[in-house]
């Protein structure tokens, strides 16, 4: 995920979840309450630890992206 984010500057969960399942296996994904395939919480926890404050979750666009100068402190961008 980190390498893909560095390559594309933006990372959409629905685009990466299938790659995670294919490359690493079913134990790294799950079906959420909406019936959608989702990234395992432990994987997300590791991703947050690796990215530190350099990455924010954009709630409007439903994606991770590199922090920009105008972003408020924290891991989430408020809409």
C-alpha positions in Angstrom: 0.0 0.0 0.0 2.8 2.4 0.9 4.6 1.8 -2.3 1.4 2.2 -4.3 0.7 5.5 -2.6 4.2 6.8 -3.3 3.8 5.8 -6.9 0.3 7.3 -7.5 0.1 10.0 -4.7 -3.4 8.8 -4.0 -4.7 5.5 -2.8 -8.3 4.3 -3.0 -9.2 1.3 -0.8 -11.5 -0.3 -3.4 -8.6 -0.3 -5.9 -6.0 -1.8 -3.6 -8.1 -4.4 -1.6 -8.2 -6.9 -4.5 -4.5 -6.6 -5.0 -4.0 -7.3 -1.2 -6.2 -10.3 -1.4 -4.5 -11.6 -4.5 -0.9 -11.0 -3.4 -1.2 -11.8 0.3 -4.3 -13.9 0.9 -7.8 -13.8 2.4 -6.5 -13.2 5.9 -5.6 -9.7 5.0 -9.1 -8.7 3.9 -12.7 -9.2 5.1 -16.3 -8.5 4.1 -17.6 -5.5 5.9 -21.2 -4.8 7.2 -22.2 -3.5 3.8 -21.1 -6.7 2.1 -18.0 -5.1 0.5 -14.5 -6.4 0.5 -12.4 -4.3 2.9 -8.8 -4.1 4.1 -8.1 -5.9 7.4 -7.9 -3.5 10.4 -4.4 -4.8 11.3 -3.2 -4.0 7.8 -4.6 -0.5 8.1 -3.0 -0.1 11.6 0.4 -1.0 10.1 -0.2 1.3 7.1 -0.9 4.2 9.5 2.2 3.4 11.5 4.4 3.4 8.4 3.0 6.6 6.9 3.1 8.7 10.1 1.9 12.3 9.5 2.9 12.2 5.8 -0.5 10.8 4.7 -4.1 11.9 5.4 -7.4 10.2 4.9 -9.6 12.4 2.7 -13.1 11.7 3.8 -14.7 13.6 0.9 -12.8 11.6 -1.8 -12.7 8.3 0.3 -8.9 7.9 -0.2 -5.5 8.3 1.3 -3.2 11.0 -0.1 0.0 12.7 0.7 -0.3 15.5 3.2 -0.4 19.0 1.6 0.6 22.3 3.2 -3.0 23.4 3.8 -4.0 20.3 5.7 -4.8 20.6 9.4 -2.7 18.5 11.8 -4.0 14.9 12.2 -4.6 11.9 10.0 -8.0 12.9 8.7 -9.0 15.7 6.4 -12.3 17.2 7.5 -14.8 17.8 4.6 
